[in-house]
Amino acid sequence: MRFPSLRPRRLRMFKALRDLVAETRLDPSKFILPVFINDNVDSPVKIKGFEGYYYPPESPSLIEYISKAMDLKVKAFLIFGIPRSRDYRGSQAWDKNGVVQRALRYLRRELGGEPIIFADLCICGYTDHGHCGLPRKTLKGDIIDNDSTLEVYAKIAESYAESGVDFVAPSGMMDGQVKAIREALDTAGFTDVGIMSYSAKYASAFYGPFRVTMDSAPRFGDRRSYQLDPRNASEALKEVLMDVEEGADIVMVKPALAYLDIIRFIKESVPHIPLAAYNVSGEYMMVKKAAELGIIDGEIAMLEILTAIARAGADVIITYHALEAAELLNSGKTPF
């Protein structure tokens, strides 16, 4: 019997050997943990329909939560705010005493400069209409006005910078948002505050649990006039290149799991720019619910998905799995 001259299985025989030659490695230092700060609660409240997540108010519980993550080597956090009141322009989003601004100052006061703090920059959760931009009436109906929205984004960016943020993360998909924000930050003297832009954010069904959590679903229409069409790939690269030219420090693909091809395409096209991928709430909850039904191993599926996102080319992974994944990775008890 003739044996094959090449035997790839030699490199897969033992875990230590598989680890030695692994092409992709997950590390908690590459995760960003989303955190929801709710101005309407005084103590931690579980988020309905979002397993394992709760609203930590601006309180010692928030510090404990962030500190636990940092002990697990997760050092970066993406802050979202749920305000007490909403209006047409989303004015609470740039209020100096707004929910995110107070949380930023509190975190800096208690934890200093060690945590890397990103703050989502949008108005959908602050408006009474739920859109990421300001509506304007036209003969063809209500549209989202791009340029007036940029003025609002600039105000929010400056207020976040004044409160101690490291990176602002504009998620509204308005044309020119990175340029408007960069100019506002630089003019105000915040040249060291970075921008992680939601550059290729698709109009996706996978945002459901997040929108319930934030109560940020649009009250009329949808977001397809500004978020990317899932049928398009080259358009994502166009958006990324625009953001890089305008001054983005990190670009992002969102969602991650259904857009692994986009992650790979972007990374190969602009390899010198750090690329983030957002493993979104719907992707997270699919794993949780399937594991709850006993039809998959939740821990293995979680690590497999995160590995796939990294393997596709993501340098940074924003994920709701960050804490449990970090615990597994730190323990060394991973399945592969």
Secondary structure, DSSP 8 states (H G I E B T S, - for coil): ----S--GGGGGSSHHHHHHH-S----GGGEEEEEEEETT-SS-EE-TTSTT-EE--SSHHHHHHHHHHHHTT--EEEEEEE-S--BSS-GGGG-TTSHHHHHHHHHHHHHTT-SEEEEEE-STTTBSS--SSEEEEETTEEEEEHHHHHHHHHHHHHHHHHHT-SEEEE-S--TTHHHHHHHHHHHTT-TT-EEEEEEEEB--GGGHHHHHHHT---SSS-STTTSB-TT-SHHHHHHHHHHHHHT-SEEEEESSGGGHHHHHHHHHHSTTS-EEEEE-HHHHHHHHHHHHTTSS-HHHHHHHHHHHHHHHT-SEEEETTHHHHHHHHHHT----
